[in-house]
Amino acid sequence: MKRFLIFSILCFGLGISLRAQDSVFTIRGDFKHFTGDQIVVLFNSANGGFTIDTMDVRNGKFVYSGQCNGRERRMMMLVDKKQQKAFNEKGKGKPVAMYGSFDLSFFVHPGADIRLTGDASDFPLVNLKDDKNPINEDYISLKLSNKKEQQEINRLHYSTNEAVWNGDKETVAANKKRMDELSDIMSGRTETWIAAHPDREYAAFLYLNSGLTWKSVDELRAQYNKFALEVRESEYGKNLLSIIESRERVIPGAVAPNFTLTDVSTGKEISLSDYKGKYVIIDFWGSWCGPCRASHPHLREIYNRYKGEKFDILGIASDRKSEVIRKAASEDNITWPQVSMFEKRAGQQEINKLYAVSAFPTKFLINPQGVIEAIYIGSSDGLDQKLEELLGNNSL
């Protein structure tokens, strides 16, 4: 009996050891011109947790081993401690518009042996080799194609902070305009890459993570059909199909899914059914979202023009903390109720999934019968005309 128990324990321990070994990945780095003031940090936010590991770098080289549950994303940053300290001292007590170099985000997977090489001064625009997962090499290839634009944007980050601290509004505006131009160039390059690589899983990943899912259901379906069969059957192909199928359930003419969430100011429950009998705009936004905040003055005009028995607005904020939502709403002079997109209730699907929201801002106009009249993703062009058709001019 004792021998059986010992054997069981050994087998159980061996099983754990084998499973742990199966989940191990390795990252090897070899950077030129790495200084003693620099550190390499790896962030892991997979599976709802968050850990930070600092690499043991010697002469620009390091070897790191970690564990993962299947394929997971990691983010790596190179931080210059001396430069960081000088920046913090210079900007102490002053607002920071933007900061830092671009990060290096890639996938780890069981058995991975990922090799990073290049010049530390160019980080994160370095070479990445991963023989077992081409998605990583596709990622770095596209990233390096944007090297010129990314380096200029990074310089503009620091220039913008200097301008903000010095009250130089003209430079801030000029920098923003230039960064928007550079971002458009990189976005165009991304769309071109996706179109040219329908057989690559990374193309589906890019499509899902490059703001392209704001397009219509027909456009999403057309893009899905362009992907090769193996891409459609991949993790990201299935995610895209899920978005399409969800969107098809919340199109104009469909009944808006009911939900119940908590008003972040009053603590009272708010249900969509409470708005039956009136037109209501559901505004998906976030305190962190520039275009969302920029759309609020227009929403205020609409609210002040039509509010009453026939019209209302409900904000659904993509922020976890109620105080953050309340602060942003106050800054934007918002007086209509606000709930959190992240509130979870038993038996109720997460609200962003329920409404297939993958871009911000997104606005749903729902009629008195609870049917979706129109959806506005990003721009609200046409909303005024639609409301005038439904509610009349009602000029202020």
Secondary structure, DSSP 8 states (H G I E B T S, - for coil): -HHHHHHHHHHHHHHHHHHHHHTEEEEEEEEET--TTEEEEEEE-GGG--EEEE---BTTEEEEEEE-SSSEEEEEEEEEHHHHHHHHHHTTTS--S--S---EEEEE-TT-EEEEEEEGGGTTS-EEE-TT-HHHHHHHHHHHHTHHHHHHHHHHHHHHHHHHHTT-HHHHHHHHHHHHHHHHHHHHHHHHHHHH-TT-HHHHHHHHHTTGGGS-HHHHHHHHHHS-HHHHTSHHHHHHHHHHHHHHHSSTTSB----EEE-TTT--EEEGGGGTTSEEEEEEE-TT-HHHHHHHHHHHHHHHHH-BTTEEEEEEES-S-HHHHHHHHHHTT--S-EEETT--BTTB--HHHHTT--SSSEEEEE-TTSBEEEEEES--TTHHHHHHHHH-----
